[in-house]
Amino acid sequence: MADDAIRIGVYLPLTGQNAFGGQLELDGVKMAHQEVPEVLGKKVELFVVDNKSDKVESANAVKRLINKEKVVAIIGTYGSSLAMAGGEVAEKAGIPMVGTSCTNPLVTQGKKYIFRVCFIDPYQGAGAATYAYRMLGLKKAAILVDVANDYSVGLAGFFERSFKKMGGEVVAKLKYNSGDQDFTAQLTEIISKKPDVLFIPSYFAEGAIIMKQAQELGADFQIMGGDAMDNPKIAEIGGSAVEGFIHTTFPYDPSMKDMNPVAKEFTENWKKLHPKEDPNVNAALGYDAYMILIDAIKRAGSADPEAITKALAETKGFVGVTGVTTINETHDAEKPVGIVKIVNGKKQYVATIEPEL
């Protein structure tokens, strides 16, 4: 172990409910590390800990990275609840953290050391509502929300607020809990309310089951979701039930027509490393999180946590795979919202939206 190495921690869900997203983000981080293994003339060492999709494990993972591995900065994590738990530990220790796809506003709220490369849920929820109401002309919405999940509750609320503000009507708002397998009672009630669109701010596993059961019950409304539904295997797992499904995402997908040069290079390099699978936006966010952190260390001219924190806060116009990122005063990334639709079993990037907040 090199004494002069710059030690960066990574904590992601590599097992448990969110393992699919966490593994993709780790693939993106590792790919970026392969491309840029040094900064300030020093080797970058990565220390990876599995937070097991669990809040307590998340806090413990960050403690281990700081106390045992002596990292100067941390990347992670997928999952807002996990990021909040880990972020509390990093904040107290004064170690900067760059979130990947943790979109709940509370992740960075009131924090000096916590940042993220993703937009936040008020922006994403407004993006989904704007696309549904303005672009698709859908006026009546139903919402099915996981009340045990901070991400789901937050995104549902922001979608509802924006949809109503534009003049839309929310005809039903029903609940479930993480891990539920049967949604027929909620879906039957939703169908009876005759919405034009059902918004499901779910994680992928539950989202696929909801869509399958909605199809079995004969639902004919548009179904929309958030970025946690962005999964390369969505059609494979959901079958014909996911056809026509629309979800918000970060402004990157391999099907994009107008990619920036960084996104083009990322897509080509990913396909060389993973010839059998397309890259998705989680891998892109992992990649961008690493690159933004390296850029901050370079600009700081130092691996001191305080210097890195200051440089991260000053990030402006950083061109990454997921578009141009500026870190704002609340430490959140400002970037547009992408819209993806499943067409003939494949994801198609269909629009980039500036949301009506």
Buried (B, 14 or more C-beta within 10 A) or exposed (E): EEEEEBBBBBBBBBBBBBBBBBBBBBBBBBBBBEBEEEBBEBEBBBBBBBBBBBBEBBBBBBBBBBEEBEBBBBBBBBBBBBBBBBBBBBBEBEBBBBBBBBBBBBBBBEBEBBBBBBBBBBBBBBBBBBBBBEEEEBBBBBBBBBEBBBBBBBBBBBBBBBBBEBEBEBBBBBBBEBEBEEBEEBBEEBBEBEBBBBBBBBBBBBBBBBBBBBBEEEBEBBBBBBBBBBBBEBBEBBBEBBBEBBBBBBBBBBBBEEBBEBBEEBBEBBBEEBEEBBBBBBBBBBBBBBBBBBBBBEBBEBBEBBBBBBBBBEBEEBBBBBBBBEBEEBBBBBBBBBBBBBBEEEBEBBBBBEBEB
